[in-house]
């Protein structure tokens, strides 16, 4: 449905709006007049079979059009040549228009066209050498024959580049605090970290293991630690299993600030590995995660890891990884670093791989308590959660369509009362959707922390 996003973007002075599959002619006119950048996502439209955005109408009207890959779980592509090719085939753009949209217009949409996006005197020297008879091959071939890439005027080829160079400024204080990432599991028992009472916590898992399974859960947890720690850790882990229904290993929760730090602050040999650490810590940021101390990002059970030992080992492996290695993870458990190559995935993840005959809720609770599986939801276990903003769009459409179906409203719920419950995790989108649709929202929530968090977020 057209939500008049083009008109709204023009009204509030937005710099750019993405998707736009349902943009109306009035929206095109409003965005053109205000010179709001239209960021189109050809891979998403193709993979999800969405309606084609009015690219031709936008370009012909004079609206600045940019292209983006929309790299996320439902459009797993960050390949701009493929993005440009799909824009030509499906959006009826010319190759020249696609090139402009992917370069200077993309930079302009991000407000960085003054330094990147085109080859001009005084701009950063980001470019590549194409081994083809004409520039059109970068669009036409999808996997174009690029012979060399330059970043900031320096070659990125392995033969001339000894280490990754990042343009952002390094925060030395933060970097020093993160150096311990490369340690992994410590040789001595750390003290119990402070701040347990300052965070919301997951309720006790609804599971009762047999004595035999409790023993197996303990073995599965202790395997991460050297033998000399077992005597001290065994009763501690047994207590967690009894009182919480799962062994989270709270003692090993890091004391450094858990947030998405500057990518330069991470100890690493690979920029992709640093980006993965950046994503992991964003998923566990107390301002983002639902139950950060239990490594639950959202949905009540959407976990990044099953326990803190898995986190520590994964971060250690990422700090050591090169661009010719791949880290494999199974339900949070790091299987290890394996030789690969620079074009292979840096991380391969699977979560909750269970035979259907053994996938009931009770089966899951038992396996999670044992520490052999976890439910990663869509973006918790894959480290790419973006908060309730990811579901605001769908929640808003649900409210609008409910109003159209049952209350005979059109494009607004102004004057209507929306009563619901839940502000934790993705249900935090409900309050935002109430505001967007114009409704008066009354939302019940049992967690004071969740109410405070959503209020702080506006």
Secondary structure as GFF3:
##gff-version 3
##sequence-region A 1 458
A	DSSP	alpha_helix	5	12	.	.	.	ID=ss1
A	DSSP	beta_strand	16	18	.	.	.	ID=ss2
A	DSSP	alpha_helix	25	34	.	.	.	ID=ss3
A	DSSP	beta_strand	37	40	.	.	.	ID=ss4
A	DSSP	alpha_helix	42	47	.	.	.	ID=ss5
A	DSSP	alpha_helix	55	61	.	.	.	ID=ss6
A	DSSP	beta_strand	65	67	.	.	.	ID=ss7
A	DSSP	alpha_helix	80	91	.	.	.	ID=ss8
A	DSSP	alpha_helix	95	102	.	.	.	ID=ss9
A	DSSP	alpha_helix	104	109	.	.	.	ID=ss10
A	DSSP	beta_strand	127	130	.	.	.	ID=ss11
A	DSSP	alpha_helix	137	140	.	.	.	ID=ss12
A	DSSP	beta_strand	146	151	.	.	.	ID=ss13
A	DSSP	beta_strand	154	155	.	.	.	ID=ss14
A	DSSP	alpha_helix	172	178	.	.	.	ID=ss15
A	DSSP	three_ten_helix	179	183	.	.	.	ID=ss16
A	DSSP	three_ten_helix	196	198	.	.	.	ID=ss17
A	DSSP	alpha_helix	211	222	.	.	.	ID=ss18
A	DSSP	three_ten_helix	227	229	.	.	.	ID=ss19
A	DSSP	alpha_helix	230	244	.	.	.	ID=ss20
A	DSSP	three_ten_helix	250	252	.	.	.	ID=ss21
A	DSSP	three_ten_helix	263	265	.	.	.	ID=ss22
A	DSSP	alpha_helix	271	283	.	.	.	ID=ss23
A	DSSP	three_ten_helix	292	294	.	.	.	ID=ss24
A	DSSP	beta_strand	296	298	.	.	.	ID=ss25
A	DSSP	beta_strand	302	303	.	.	.	ID=ss26
A	DSSP	alpha_helix	308	320	.	.	.	ID=ss27
A	DSSP	beta_strand	325	330	.	.	.	ID=ss28
A	DSSP	beta_strand	333	339	.	.	.	ID=ss29
A	DSSP	beta_strand	347	350	.	.	.	ID=ss30
A	DSSP	three_ten_helix	356	358	.	.	.	ID=ss31
A	DSSP	alpha_helix	361	370	.	.	.	ID=ss32
A	DSSP	alpha_helix	389	402	.	.	.	ID=ss33
A	DSSP	pi_helix	403	407	.	.	.	ID=ss34
A	DSSP	beta_strand	417	421	.	.	.	ID=ss35
A	DSSP	three_ten_helix	425	428	.	.	.	ID=ss36
A	DSSP	alpha_helix	429	437	.	.	.	ID=ss37
A	DSSP	beta_strand	440	444	.	.	.	ID=ss38
A	DSSP	alpha_helix	448	456	.	.	.	ID=ss39
###
